């Protein structure tokens, strides 16, 4: 590909970006109008005579339409990313061809070794790996799959046993450990770090973000000597990590996170390693923007609908947050247990955290007279209330059908949770009477978190049980309501569950 052709393609892409940006903006505005319409209907729903005139199907249709509009906007953003990445692919392929040609044209004389060719061959191999990385990103693999590829592909060039990624939250100062991968020999990582948060400006990581430069630590013990050891450093050192390279993840000019390459050997890294990994970090940032941004866009749109249901029931919002934390903690505990360690990955834990608040999204289709009734429901009302599981799955499936990636469902965990969190291990639950492992693991986890929080919360029809009472009630339902394996792990970790309960109590997050 010639220089003029590349420039021409880039100009065309730029023009296309401008046109589609206007269209995407219009779609998002339309979605916002749909959401506003739902809100008006629901606020009006406070008056029984108004709400009764509004068919449930209209609410579900409006909800699905708003999600689909945002999905379309996300798909268009995804397509733009692909077009830009295709140009980058062409550039890298051109460079690779030049590098390969140089290797052919610089053969050493007979019986005379030429170290330059060995260096060039290594550089070409690195370039091939980078091109392959971009190809993986371009094929719309999940962010977790891209991270797995990076872990396996670049070990020939850089020594590491662990790669971790921390993301900067919306406030611009909180850094949260979000992803991690190791070869299984590093004890306590990534599960020991996932979800932990620090103020980036109160750590040395702030300098990495501010300067945009890589940081090399070749002796972590020496680096921390004489300083107060932060909790995350203690976890890393306990896992046997001795050296690390830390690089910022930047999209455009905005820092979005940090990536860590870590080794159990001292003095493992050089400036050459850092220079190479800066290129890898750039590709990871592309993958982050392409996969995580679009996923977050879709997730946020559906969560907005869940919050519409919350707006009609004041305690629902706090309940969503509490059970999200409980569900995530249970998933982490299961990941640390031998029986479940192969079933639960960091990505699974992330999905539990993301989608567990959507468990009651279907309540958007339940009448106020039933949803907000202070007393016990009649049999007929209870049957209608049970339908919130089906309504929630309907909304999420409608969105999912239009945004599958490589044949994989984006909203599968949310659908499983919304539809099956009231199923019971012994088959006596609803809506379909599933039993045992017929119930998705995600829903089995959320069921425990949901019921435990309901027991420890005050409701219009009951007082809150104490922590000890609720904990024993959960244990007594092992093999009946709940998966006995999950309850075994839950029961072993009473103190960790109690510390979460106590934090909510202290913060005044119970009704």
N, C-alpha and C positions, 0 to 999 in steps of 0.2 A: 504494500500500500504506500503510495507516494505522499509527500508532505502536503501537497495541494489538496489531494483527495481527503486526507485527514481533516484539514482545516475546513473544507467545504462541509464534510459530515458534521463537524462540531458546530458550524454556523446553523445548519438545518436543525440539529438537535436543540440548540438554544431557542430558535424560533418556536419549535414545537412545545418546548417547556412553557414558554410564555402563554401560548394559546390554551394549553391544557390546564395551566394554573388557574386561569379565569373560570374555566368550566368546572374544575374541582371546587373552587370557591362557591360557585352557584349551587352545586349539589349539596355541599355542607350546609349552606343557608336553608335550602329546602328541607333537609333533615331536621334542622333546628326548629323550623316551623311545625313539622310533624310532632316533634317532642313537645312543643308549646301547646299544640292542640290536645295532646294526651293530658298534659298538666291541667289545662282548663277543664277538661272532662272530669278529671279526678277531683279537682278542687270543688267543682260543681257537685261531685259525688257526695260531698258532705251533707247535701240536702237529699233525702231519700227520694223525693218525688222527681228531682232532676235526674238522679243517677239511674233510676229504674227505667227511664226512657232510652238509655244508652245501651245498645246491645253489647254483650261481651265480645262478640266477633269483631265489632268496630274497633274496640280498644286493642285487641290482639293484632288486627290488621294494621292499625296506625303504628303500633309498636314495631311490628315486623318491617313495615315500610321505612321507618326511620333508620332501623338497623341496616336495611339493604342499601339505602342511599349512602350511608357512611361506608358500607362495604364497597360500593362502586367507586367512591372517591379513593378508598385505600387501594383498590385494584389498579386504578389509573396511576396512582403514585408508584405502585410496584412496576407498572409497565415503563414509566419514565426511568426508573432506576435501571431496568434492564437495558434500555437503549443507551444510557450513559455507560454502563458497564461493558456493553458490546464494543463501544469505541475503545475503552481501555484494553479490552481483550486484543483488539487489532493492534494497538500500540505495542503491547507486550509481545505479541507474536512476531511483530516486525523486529523488535529488539532481539528476540530469541534467534530469529533467522540470521541476523547480523552476527550474533555471538557464535552461532554454529559455523557460519562461513569463515569467521576469523580462525576457528580451531582447525578447519580444513587447510587453510592457506598458510598456516605457520608451523608446518611439520618440521621436526628437528632433522638434522642430518643423520645419516645412517650411524647406528650405535652411539648416538650422542643424545643423552637425555636433555629435555628442555623443561625446566620447572615451570616456566611461564604457561605452558600448555596445561599442566596439571592444575594450576590456579584457575585458568580460564575455564577448564572443564568443570571444576567445582562451582564456579560462578554460574555457568550455564545450567548446571543441575539445580542450583538454588532458584534460578529464574524459572526453570520448568516447574518447580514446586509452587512458585508464586502464581504462575499462569494456571496451574491446576487448582489452586486455592480459589482464584477468581472464577474459574469455571464452576466450582462447587457452589460458590455464592450465587452465580448467575442461574444455576438450575433450581434456585428457590429452596434449597435445603434449609431445615430449621437451624437456628443459631446454635443449638446444642450439637447438631451434627457437624456443623462447620468447625466448632471447637474440638470435636473428636478428631476431625481430619487434621487440624493444625497439630494436635498433640502427637499424632502418629507420624506426620510427614516431615517435621523439622528437627526431629531428635538427632538426625545424622549431622546436623550443622550446629546445633546448640544443645548443651547439656541441661536437662531438667527432668524432674520427677513429678512436678506439680505445676499446673497453670490455674490461676485464679483471676476472676474479673469482679471488680466492684463498680457500681454505677452511682453517679451523682443524682440525688433526688431533686424534685422540683424546686426546693428552696435554695438550691445552688451551693449549699454548704454541708449537707449530710451525705456521707458516703456509705453505701450499703453493699456488703458482700453478696453477690447475686448468682455467680456461676463458679464452678470449679471442677477440675478433672485431674485424676492421677492414675498411676498404673495399679493401684490397689495396695501398694506396699507402704503408703504414707498413712499412718494411723491418725484418725481424727480429722482428716481433710478429705473432702471439702465440708463435710457436715458440721464440723465444729465451728466453722466461720460463717456459714450461710445465714443471712438475715441479720448479722451483727452490724451495728451502725456506729460511725464516729463522726465528729465534727472535723471536716477535712482541714480547716484552718488551724486546728489545735494539734495537728500532727505534721511530720515532715513530708507527708504526701501532698500537702498544699503547695509546696515548692515545685513538685513534679508537674502539677496542673498549671501553675502560674507560668513557669518557664517553658513548658512544653518539651523539656529534655528528659532523656532516660536517666534513671538513677541506678548505679551499680553498688550493691553491698556484697562483699566477698567474705565477710566474717560477721555474721549477725550477732554472735555472742559479744564480740569485741565492740561492735557498733552500739549495742545497748548497754554496755558496761558503765556503771555509775549513773545511769538514767533510770527514772521510774519506768518499769516495764508495763506497757499497755497490755490489756487483756488479749488482744489479737496477736501481739508479738509472743506472748506466753504460749498461746495455742500453737503458733507456727513453730516455735523453738521446741516445744514438747513433741511435735511430730517429726523432729529431726532435721528441719530445714536449716541450712547453714549459709547459703548464698542466694541472692535474688537479683533480677533485673526488673525494674518497675518502669512502665511507660504509660503516658497519657493516651486515652482514646479520644480523638477529636473529630467532629463532623463539621466541615467548613472551618469556622473559627471557634466553635463552641465545644468546650470539653464536656464529654458525656460520661467519662469513667476512667478507670485505670486497669491495666492488665499486669499481672505478676508472673514471671517465669522463675521458678524456684528449684534449687538443687540441694541435695543432702551433702554435697561436697563443699569444702571451703575453697576459695579462690577459683571458682568455676567459670567466671565470666570476664570477658575482655571488651574493649571498646568496639572491636569488630563484631562481636555478638550483638552489642547494643545497636549498631548501625543496621545490621541485617533485620533485627526484630522490629525496628522502627517501621520498616516496610510492611512487615506482617501486621503490626498494630494498625496501620492505615487500612489494610484489607479487612481486618476485623471490624473497624469502625464502619466500613461500607456494609458489611454483613449486619452489624447492629442496626444501622439505619434502615436497611432493607427489610429485615425480618422483625426486629423488636418494635420499630416504630409503627409498622403496619399492624402488627399484632396488638400493640397498645391502643391504636386507634379503634380497632374493632372491639377490644375488651372494654375500653372506656365508654363506647356507645351503648353496649349492653348493660354495663354497670349503671349507667344513667337511668336505664329503664328499671333496674332493680331498686334504685333510690326513689323512683316514683311510687313504688309500692310502699317503701319505707316512709314516704311523706305522709301517708295516710295512717300510719301506726307509729307513734312517737318512739316506742321502745325498739322497733325493728332495726333502726339504724345502729343503735348501740349493740344490739344482739348480733348484727352482721359482723361488726368489728370484733366482738369478743370471740365468737365462734370461729372466725377466720384465724385468730391467733391460736386458739386451742387446736384447730384442725391442722395447722402448719406444724405445731409442736408435736402432735401425735405422729404426723408423717415423718418428721425428723427422727423421732424415737424408733419408729419402725425401720427406717433406713439403717440405724445403728444396730439393729437386731439381726442375727444371722438368718433367721427364718424368712425375713422380708428384704434383706439387703440387695438381692438380685432383682426384686420386683420394683424397688423404689429408687429412682435416680434423682439428682438435683433438679432436673427438669420436671419430674413428677411432683416434687415438693413445691416448685414454683407454680405449677398448675393448680395444686390444692389451695395455695395462698390466693391465687387470682380468682378462681372460679367458685370457691366455697361461699363467698358472699352472695352468689347468685342462686343459692339453693331455693329461696322462696320467691324468685322473680315472677312466678306464675300467679302470685297473689294480686298482681295488677289486674287480673280478670275476675277477682272475687268481690261480691257486693259489700259495701260498707256495713250494711246491716248485719252481715255475718262476720266479716273481718274484725269489726270493732265491738262486737257484742260483749258486754261485760260478764254475762253469766254463761252457763253451760249451753252448748249448742244442742239443738234437737237432732234426731237421727237424720232428717232430711238436710238440715244445714251442715251437718258433719260430712255427709256425702258430697255436698257441693264444695266444701272446704278442701276435701281430699283431691279434687280436680286441679288444685293449683300445681300439683306435680306434673300433670299432663300439659297444662297451659304453658308452664315454663319451658318444657321440652319443645313445644310447638314453636315458640318464638325463637329459641336458639337454633333449632333445625332449619327454620326458614332462612336465617342468616347464613348458616353453615353451608347450605346447598349452593350458595352463590360465591363462596370463597374457599373452596377446597384447595389445598396446596399439594401438588404431586399426588393427588388422590387421597391425601391425608386430611382428616377432619381437624379444623382449627378449634372448633367448639366442643369436641367430643367430651373432654372432662366436664365441661359445664352442663352438657346434655345429660350425662350420666348422673351427676350430682342432683340436678333439678328433678329428674324423673325418679330416681331410686333412693333418695335419702330417707324415705319413710318405709322402705322395705325392711323386713326383719329376717334375721339369720334362720329362724325356724319356719319361715314361709307364711307368717300370719300378718305381714305388713301390706301396704298398698303402694301403687295402684294395681300391680299385676301379680302380687303374691309370690314374687321371686324368693328363692331361699339359698342359703349357703353361698358358694362362690359364683352362683348365677348373678349375684349382686356385684356390680363393679367395685373394686377395691376403694376407689375414690369416694363412692357413696357410703361404703361401710365406715370409712374414717370420719366423714362429715356427720354421719348419724350419731356417733359417739359424742362429738363436739357439740352438736346441736342439742341433744337431749341433756347433756351435762350442764350446758349454759342455761337451758330452760328450767332445770331443777333448781339452780342456784339463784334464779331471778324471780322477783315478785311479779305476778300477773294479776289482772283484774279478778280472776277467779281463784287465786291461791296466794299464800305467802311463800317467800323464798325458803328453801331448805338450807341448812348449814352446809359448809364444805364437806364435813365428815359424813353427814347423812347422804348427800348427793353422791359422794364417791362410792359409798357402800351400795347404794341403789344401782349404780352403773355396774359394779362388780357382780352383783346378784343376777344381772340380766345376761351374763356370759352364756353363749350357746342358745339363748332364747331370742332376745332382741338383737344382741350384738355378736360380731365375729369373736370367738373365744381367743384367737391368736392376738387380735388387737387389744382385747381386755387384759390378757396376760401382760403385755408390754405396758399398757396404761397403768395397771396395778403396781408394777415394779417401779414406776416413776412418780409416785405420789407427791414427793417433795417438789419436783419440777412443775407439776400441774398446780400444786398449791401456791407456788411462787407467782404464777400467772394470775390465779384467782385473787391473791392478795394485792397484786399491782392494780387490778381493776377496782378492787374495794377501796384502796388508798386514793385512787384517782377519781372516785365518785362516779364510776361508769355503770353502776347498777341502778335500776329504777327504785 
